[in-house]
């Protein structure tokens, strides 16, 4: 199923306040890149380590603008992804629209899928439930999808709360959407579906994390996941619950199998394993939601919510937890702060890289328990080539274990953690090995045996990206107007091809009106140009001659004053695999 990188985190500042990832606008970190550029600069290394996908933070402008509390969840304007001068900045905390689109294209060029964290439960930043936004070119009060109090739950003129999966867990946070009880009916549902379609086509993302579904009408969430451009793409729900049956009820009852779900049951089980010296390792047998639904379970050790929450986080022995989720079934997500060696992070990269490689090369098939006692647990993945994993919590003693395996008799096995010499199964297919002690709580007391001879690095398989630029008066890009306008830029690799489809039609077509669409290379020379004409459609094709920004420009003449011609420009291109800001 792959391994995803959760590229988001929260940190504590010197006053103990929660802030998000560093940005160059902060006086303390003037030389760090914007976060979207950080992802782009690290995408090739993540893919070479074995990661197959990246989960981006929420991309819409929040009430915090680009400031350090803007972690993405206090959304203000859905149609501002770092492109309008609102809430004190054009960019979001993570960068601007161009950087976001470039980052995704680079991730795709490295062979990584891209998931976007989406927030559909709440908004923050309006005035008593009234939200009005900038339109194209900064025009006030005309931005798409305005909201009024009847879009949110509360006392009149707000609306009654929707039937949600867990009303008791729906804690007040900003202005909370209603979808079933909205007035007029369907306004918020249709608005959010249209937004999701616009976002997906603008970015070419491959899937979504859906935030806080416990407080959101389930029928809407399922409808959103299955509508327009979202249909068929990966979805995982944040249903914050440690009961496997409740997780199953959401994923298969409410969602009908449309969405995976984060396995909080396994997270909290691993938290107990890591924190409690008296934890009985036999409790790992059949742990969590993954044991019920391995193909619908997204496993994790930590995330931005649990990490800084006492009683929810895993503060020690994290590597034992990663050894578990990266060798069992399910779709594991690795948390940035656990992985990274940068300031404020936990620096587990070398060990996690090894476990990611093991997951991607050795961990296939069903999971069976081979040995369990109070201090040790051994499980085996039965798909070829097979993987036998042993984990020990014993802080004092090495543990020698003999257990059955599915490898067969007299087969040589290699420990791919590098901690144990090769072993050979006996005449009955049993393996004998010694697990190191968990001395000093290091969390490195695990072994991973499989057949010898494996060592391939993951291949970089580039893919193209198709991102659309939509122009309209109420969006962040203007329609085609008289004169010259830059539509947008894409970051393409030399020697690759660009195919762009322009669609924009005005009925009736004014006499003597014309539109020209040009593609300019980084130095400014025109690569190709077309005139769509009254039919409103045209295609541009070009071969990229230089790495970097390729610019699309429109030239209008004789068009209606003010209104212009709304359009979509869908651009298919292949990015570079690396980004250097030097």
N, C-alpha and C positions, 0 to 999 in steps of 0.2 A: 504493500500500500504506500510505501514511501515514508519519508520523515520530513515534517514541516518545521520551519524556523519561525518562532513567534517573535517578530521584530518590534517589540514594544516593551517598555518598562517604566516603573516609577522609582524615584529616589527620594531620600530625605535631605532637605537643605540643612544649613547649620542651625536653623531655628526649630527643626523637627517637622516642618511642613512637607507634604507630599508634592513633589514636582515631577516633571516628565523628562524625556531624553534631552541631552544638551543641545544647544543651538548657538550659532555664531553671534546672535544679537545679545547674548548674555555677557556682561563684563568679565565674568570668571572664565568663559570659554570662547574667546574671540576667534580662535583658530580652528575650531572644530567645523566639519562640514554640516550643511543642513542634513536632516535625517534621511530624506529621500536619496541624497547623494551618498550618504554613508552606506545605505543598502546597495546602491548601484556599485560602489567601490568594493564591496565585499561579496557581491553575488557570485563571481567566478570562484572565489575561495570556498564559499558555502557549497556550491555544486560539486567542486572537487573533493570536498569532505564527505559527500554522499547525500546531502540534503536535496529534496526533490521539489519543495515548495516554500514560499515565504508568506507569512501572514503579516500584512501591513496594518498599521494603526488606523483608526477612523480618519477619513481624508477631508471631511467637510469642515468649514469654518466654525469655530466655537465662540462662545462669549468671551474667551480669553485671548482671542486673536493669535498672535505669535508668541505670547508670553509663556513663562515656564509652568503655569498651572493648566495650560491648554492641552490636556492629554487626549482630547478627541471626543470625549463622551458628553460634554455640555454643548451639543450641536446648536448652532444658531441658524445657518442658512444651508440647506441641502445643495443648492446650485452654486455654491462658492467653494471650490476646491483649491483655493489659493490663487484666486484671479480677480477678486473685487476688493476695493479698499474699504473694508468694514471691520468693526471691532478693533480699530487701531492699527491695522496692518493689511497688506495685500496677501502675503503668504500666511499659511497656517503655521503652527509650531514646527511642522515637519518640512516645510518648504513650499514652493509655489506650484502651480499647475504644470508648467513645463518640466520642472524637476521630477514631479510625480510621474508624468507620462514617460519621460526618459528612463526613470528608474525601473518602471515596469517593462519597458522594451528591452533594457539591458538584462533584466532577470530572465525574460523569455529567450533572449539570445544565448544565455548560458544554459538553457534547458530547464529552467525552473518555472513551476506554476506560481501564480500570484493570487492570493486571497485578500479580500478587503474586509476589514472590521466595519460592520454596518450598525447604526444606532437608529432604531425605529420606535423606541419606547418613550423618549422625552426630548424636549427642546429647552434651551435656557437662553435668556437674553432679551426676550420680548418685554413689552410694557403692558403688564396686566393681561397677558395672554394675546396681545396683538403683535404680530410680526409683519413688518414691511421691509422690503429689500431693495438694494440697488439693482438696476438693470444694466444693459450694455452701455459702455462708455461712461459709467457712473451716474446714469440717469436715476433720479430719486423715485422711490415709492412704486416702481413698476416691476420689480423682480418677480420671477415666477414662483408660484405656490405660496402666496401670502396666507397667514393664519389668523384666526380670531378665537375668542374664548370658547366658542362652540366646537372647536377642534380638540378640546382638552377636558379631562375629568375634573369635577369639583362642583361647588355650589353655583346655582344659576347666576349669570347666563351660561356658565360652563355646563357640562353634560354629565349624566350619571356614569359611573365606572363601567367599562365593558366587562362581560364575563371573561375573566382571565384564569389561567391555570392555578395560581396560588395567591389569592387576594391578600392573605395575611403576610406574605413575603413581598408585597408590592409597596415598598417603602417610598415615601414622598421624595421626589427628586425632580426639581424643575417643573415645567409644564408637561404633563403626561398625556400622550395622545389617546383619543378614543377613535376606534375604527367602526365598531358596530353602532355605537350611539352618537356618532357624529351628526351634526346638523350644518348644512344639508347632507342627507344620506349619501354615502359613497365619496364625499369630498376628500377626506384624508386617505382612504384606501386608494382611490384613483391617483391622487397626488403622489403618494409614495411609490406606487407601481411605476408611474411615469418617471419619477426620479431614478428609481433603480435601473430602468431601461436606459435612461440617459447616461447614468454613471457607468454602467457596464460597457456600453458602446463607446463612451469617451475614453475609457481606460483599457478596455480589453482584458478585464480581470477574469480569472478562471473559477472563482468561487467566493464564498462569503462566510464570515463569522457573524452570527446574528446575536446581538447583545440583549441580555435581560429579557428573555422570552417568558419568564414566569409572570411578568406583569403586563404582557401584551396579548391581545386576543389571538388565540391559536388559529382560528379560521383565517384571519388576515395573514399571519405569518406563512401558513401553508400556501395561500393564494399568491402572496408575493414571491415566494420561492419558485412557483410554477408559472409565473407570468412572463410574457415577452422575452427579453434577452436573458432573463435569469433562469429560464427553464432549462433543466438538464445540467446546470453547473453545480459544482460541489457546494454543499451547505453544512455548517455545523452550528448547532444551537448552544448558547450558554444557558442551560437550565441548571441553576446553582442548587444542587440537591445531592445529598450523600446516600440516598436510598436507590439501589439499582432498579427496583420495581417502578419507582416514580420516573426515573430516566427512561425506562422502557415504555411507560405509558405515554410520555411525550413523543418519543421518536416513532413509535409504531401505532399508538392510539391517535394522538392529536395530529401527527404529521404523516401518518400512513407510510412510513419508511422514506419520506422525501428528504429528511434531514438526519445527519449524524448528530451525536450529542457528546459534549465533554464529559468524561468519566470522572465526576467528582467522587464517586464511591471508591474508586481505586486510589485517587489522590489522598483521601482521608485515611484509607487503610495504610498507605505507604507513610503517611505522616505519623501514624501510631508506630509503625515498624521502626522508623528512623529516630523517634523521640523517646520511646518507652523502653528502658532496659529490660523490662519483663515481658516484652511482646513475644508471643508464641509464634514462631515462623510458620507453623502449620496453618495459620490463618490466611496465608498467601494462596492456598489451594482454593481455586474458585473465587478469587477476590474480585469484587466490583462488578460494574456493568459489562466489562469486556467479556466476562465469563458467560453472560447471557447473550450478548450480541457482538461478537468480535468484529464483524464487518461494519457495524454502525457506531463503534466506540472510538472516540478520540481521546487518547491517554495523554497525561501531562504530569509533570512533577510540580511545577509552579507556574503561576501566571501573574500579571500585574496586580490583580486583586488580592490573591492569597499571599503573595510574597511579603508584603509589609503589614499583614494582619496577624497579630498574635493569636494562637489557637487555630489558625488555618494554614500557616506556612510550615515548610520543612526547613528547620534551622540547622540540622546536622545530618550527616550520613547521606547527603543528596545523591552521591554516586551509586549507592545501593538501590535507591529508587529508580535512577536512570538505567541501571543494569537490569532491573525488572521490566520497565515498560519498553525498553529497546530490544528485549529478547522474547517477549510474549506477543500475542496477537493484538489487534487494534492498530490505530493510526496515531503514532506518537508525535507530539509537538514538543520542541525543545525551546525553553524560555531564554531569551536574549541575556538576561542578567545572570543566569546560571552559567551560560556558555562563555560569554565574552571575557577577555582579559583586560578590558579597559577600566578606567577608574570607577569605583563604586560597584563593579560587578564581581562575581564569585570565581571566575577564572577556571572553570572546569573543562575548557575547550579540549586539551589533549586527550582526556579520558572519554569525553563525549564523542569526539571524532572517531575514536576507536570503536565505541559502541554503535555509532551510526553505521560505520563500515560493516560491522558484524550484522546489524539488522538488515542491511541492504544486500548482503552477499550470502548469509547463512540462515537467517531466521524465516523459514517458510513452513507452511502446513500447520496442522493442529498442535495444540500444546497438551502434554501429559505430565503429571507430577511423578517423579522418579524416586524422590526421597524427601521426607520432611520430619523434623523434630523441633524441639523448642528453640534451637539456636541456628539451624541450617535449613535451607530449602533448595531442592534441585528439580528443575523442570527441563523437558526436552521438546523441541520443535521437530515434528516428524517428516516434514517435507525435505526433499533432497537439497543440499547434502546432509542435512541434519544438524542440530545444534543442542548441546547439553550445557546448561547454565547452572552453576552452583553459587549460592549466596549465603554468607555467614554473618551473624550478628555477634558471635562469640568474641568478647573483647580481650580474652586472655589466652586462648588456646587455638593452635592449628587443629583443624578437624579433618581426619581421614575418613573417607566415605567410600563404600562400595555399593553400586546400584545397577539395576538393569538399564540397558539402552536398546535402541532400535538399530544400531550400527552393524550388528552381526558379530560373529566370532572372529577373534584374532585380527582386528582392524586397528591400524595406527591412527591415533587422534592427536590433534594439535590444539594447544590452548592459545586462542587468538588475542588474549589480553597480554601475553608475554610473561606471565607470572609463574607458569608451571612447565616443566619439561614435557615432551611428548609422552603419551601413554599408549598402551595397547589393550584392547578388550580381551577378556579371557575366552575360554572355549564355549561359554554360554552367553557371550555378548555383554558381560558385565564390565563396568569401568571402575577402577580404583584410583583415587586422587586425593590430594590434601589441599584443603582450602585454607588460605592464610587467615590469621586472626584479624579482627577489626581493631587492631591496636590504635590507640589515640583517637578512636572514632573517625578514622580517615575515610571510611566508606569504600575502601579499595579491596575489600575481602570478597571478591567474586572471580569466577573463572568461566571461560566460554570455550568448550571443546567442539571440534568438528573434524571432518576429513582433512587430511593434509593437502597442500598444494594450491590453496586459494590466496590470491593477492592482487587482483585486478583493481585498478582505480576507476572510478566512474567516468564515463565519456561525456564530453560536452556536446550535446546535440542541439544546435541552435534552431530556433523557430522564429518565424516572423510574427509581427504584431499588427493588428488592425485597429486603429483608433480613429474615432470620428470627432470632427469639429462641427458643432452646431451653432449657427448664427441666427439670432432673433433679438428683437428689442428687449425682451424680458429675460434674456439669458446673459451669460458673462461675455459672450462674443457678439458683436454687432452684425446685423444683416449686411448684405452687399449694398453699399451706398455709392453715390457718385464720387469719383476720385479713387485714390489708391488706399487700400487697407491691408494690413497684415492679418491673415486668418490665424496662423499658428505655425509652429515649427516642430519637426521631428528629428530625432538624433539617429542618423543612419550610418552604416558602415560602408566604406569605400568598396566598390566592385559589386555591391548588391543592387537590387532593383526596387524601385518605388512604383507602386500603382495607386493612383488616386482617382476616386469617383466623385464627381461634383453633381449634386442634385439641388436645384433651386429654381422654382418656376413662379412667374408672376402672370396672373390672368386678370384682365387682358394684357398682352404684351404691348407696351407703349411704342409708337412709331419711333424709329431711329435710336431705340435703346440698345445697349450692348453691355455684355459682361465678359471680361477676360480673366482667366485664372492662370497665374504664373507660378512656376517652381524655381526657386533661386538656390544656388549652391552656397556654401559658407562664405566664399569670397564675394558674393553678390551677383555673379553672372547668372543669366537665365538658362536653365537646363531645358525647359519645355514650357509652352503656353497653349491654351485652348480657349475657344469662345463657345460656351454652351448654347447661346442663342435662345429663341423662344421656347424650344423643347425643354430647356432647363436641365439637361443632363450632358455630361461630357466626361471623358477619361483621359488622364495624363499618365504617361509611362516614361521612365527615365532610368538610366544607370548612374549610380552615385559615384562621383569622381573624387570625393574627399570626405574623410570621416568628419562627423560633426553635424551641426544644425543645418537642416534643409528647410527653407522658408517658403510658405505658401502665401501668395498675395492676390487680392482681387482688385480689378480696375473696372469701375462702373461708369457708365455715361448715359444720360437721358433717363435715369430711373426716377421713380416718384420721390419727391422730397420728403424726408423724415422717415417714411416707413421702410424703404429699401426692399430687398429681396431676401427672405429667410432661406437658409440653405443647410445642407449637410455635406461635408467633405470627409469621405471615408478614406483613410490612407493606410495602405499595407506596405510595410517596410521591415527591414532587419537591422537591428542596432549593432553597435560594437559590443564585445563581450566584457570589455573593461572600460573604466572611466578614470581618468586622471585629471584632477582639477588644476594641476600645475600649468 
